[in-house]
Amino acid sequence: MANPIAAYSFDAGTGATIADDSGNSRTLTVASGSYTGSGHTSAGFQNTGGTAVTGASGTVTAVSGSTCSVMGWVKPFALPASGVHLAFGAMQAGGNTDFGIYTQRGDFGTSNVLQGDARIGGSLIAANGAALTVGTWAHLALTFDGTNLKLYKDGSLVTTTVNAGSLANTGTLYVAGHASAGTAAVTVDDVRYFSTDESANITTWMNTPVTPLGASLPPVRTGYKRYQHMLVR
């Protein structure tokens, strides 16, 4: 299992930014989204809808090779017909997708279903399949190994699109909506972004919440420190 190049627990629960819990300092700036105490595990981040609004975004490491993965928990507020709803992923400023997951998208010949999109060899390639339920959490993942674009829901493979090539994205990550890519109407949690193919580890990541940076450090025990000081003297 590789380490993510960005990971977000959203457990701060408040503030104008979202900390990168991978330790790589890829902070997101909150736009129209907001923290919520009702995440999948502890706090989450939501965008209640509206037209053309960004939830939060920030610069991450640009993926310019043949492997990539993005994943996280998603709970949609609404799934209207023919909608375009970005859950999370790497996007271009003008709204073109580089590597991301939509809770619903009526493009590419398949209407109103869960969709993962990747820009491979300069062309946008889709992996369509399954559907979400309003008000119900689902773990979504999109992976690419250089040939196979795979879409997962709740740890199970939904579909595979074969299209060999290289990725080239701009390195800007968006969560819970993009200002030029429709609406959002979604709550997200435990979002991870990788420069590797994590298809073999989907279930493990799904069952492992993102740990807030620094949360694993032991608490300071002042009394014990005083005792150590006495021993030194």
N, C-alpha and C positions, 0 to 999 in steps of 0.2 A: 504494500500500500504506500502510495506517495503522499507527501504532505501537500495540502492545498496551497495555492499561491494567494488565496484570499478566503476568509471564512468569517461568518457573521452569526453570532448567537442572538443579537438584539437584546441581550439581558440587561443592558444599562437602563432600559426602560424610559429614558428621557434624554433630551438634548437635541442640538442642531446637527450633530454628526453621529455616525455609526462606526464604532471601533472595529478594526480588523483583528479578529481573535486568532488569526494564523501567526501573528507576530511580524508580519511583513509590512505593517503600517499602511495598508491600502484603505484608508478611511473613506467612508461615503458621506456625502453631504445631503441632508434631508431637504427635499423640495416640498411637494404637496402631500407626501406621506406623513405618517405619525406612528409613534410607538403605541403598542397596546399590551395590556397585562394578560391578554388571552391569546398567547402564542401556543404553539404545539408543545413546547417545553418551556415553561416560565414565560418571559415576555416575547413578543413578536413585533412585526412591523406591518402596517396596513396602508392601503390606499383605497378609500371608500368609493372612488369612481370619479365621474366628471369626464369631460372631453379633453383629450390631449394634455395629460398631466404626468409629470415625472414623480415617482415616489421618492427615490434617492439614487445618487450616482457618484462615481468616483473613478479615478485612474487605477488600473491594475496592470500587471505585467502583460504585454501584448503577446498573444500566442501566434507564432508564425512557423509552425511545423506541421506534423501530421497527426498529432494527438491532442485531445482536449476533452474536458468533462465539466458539466455544471449540474448542480442538484440542490434540492431543498424541499422543505414541507410547504404545501400550498393549501389554502382554503378560500375558494372563490365566494364573493358576495352575490355575483350575478353572472349569467352566461347567456346574454341575449343573442338571438340568431344573427349570423354574419358579423359577429363582433371580432375585434382585434385586441387581445388582452395579454400583454407581456407580464409573465411572472418574474423572470430574472434572466439575465444574460448579457453578453458583450454586444453593444450596439454602436452604430455610427451616429454622429451628431444629427444627421439629416433624417434618421429613422430607419436606415437600412440595417438589417440584422447581420451580425457576424457569427454569433453562436448563442442561441437562447431558446427558452421554452415559453410557449404561449398556452394559457389555460384554454383558449379557444381562438380559432382563426379560420375565416372562410375563404382561404386562398388555395392555390395549387391544386385545384380540382376536387378537393375534399372539404366539404363545408362543416363548420361548427363542431369540430372535434379537437381534442388535445393535439398539440403539434410542437415538434422540435425542429428548428431550422439552423443550418450551418452554411457559411459561405466557403465552398470548396472549389479551388481552382478558379475563383472569381465568380462562380455561379451559386445562386441560392438553392440549396437542396433541402427538401423537407422529409421528415419522418412523421407520418400521421397515424393516429390510432387511438382507440379507447375514448373515454369521455369522463368528465368530472361531475360532481354533484354539488350544487349550491349548499354551503354551510358544512361541508364534510372535508376533513383533512385528507390529503393524499401526498405521498412522497414521490416527487418527479425527478427524473435524471435523464440527461442526454450525454452520450459518449461518442467519440470518434477515434478509430484506431489506424487511420490512414486509408481505409477502404470502406469500413462499415460504420454508418451512422445509426446508432441505436437509441431508442426511446423506451424508458422504463416507467412503470407506475407501481408504487407500493412494492418495489423490489422485483417485480416480474417484467420480463421483456415484452413490450407491446408490439414493436415492429422494428425491422432492420431495412435500411435503404443502402444499397451498394453503390458507392460512387468514390472511386479512388482519387486522391489528389491532396493538395496541401491547403492548410488554413492560413489566413492572413487577416488578423483583426486589428482594430485600432487601440485596443486596450482600455476601453471605457465600459465599466460594469454598471448596469442599471438593475434595480430591484423594485418590484411593485409598480411597473408602468414606465413609459417613455413618452416624452412630450410630443413626439411625432409618430407614435405608433399606437394610436387608438386610446382606449380607456384601460383601466386596471381592475378595480373592484375586487381586490384580493388581499388576504393576509398571508405573509410568508414568514418562515422561521428556519433556522439552521441551514443557511445557504452556504454552499462551498463551490469554489471555482478552481479547476486544475489545468495544468499544461500537460497532463498525462491521460491515458485511457484507463478509467477506473471501472470498466464494465465487470471485472471479476470481483469487485469489492462493494457493489451497490448495497447489498443487504447489510453488510457491516456498517457502512456509513449511515444508512437509514436508521439503524438501531443505536447509533452513537451520537447524541446531541453535541453540538459545538460547545466546547468548554470556554467560558469567558477568560480572556487573557489574564493570568495572574491568579485565577480562582483556585488552582491546585497548590498554591504556596501554603505552607503550614502557618497557623496563626501565631502571632508574637506572644510569647509567654513571659511577661515582665518579671514575675516572681522568680522563674527559673533563671533568667538572665542575671538577676541580682545575686542568686546563689552562686552562679559561676564566677561572678566578680569577687565574691568572698573567697572562693577557692584560690583564685589567682593571687590575692593578697596573702 
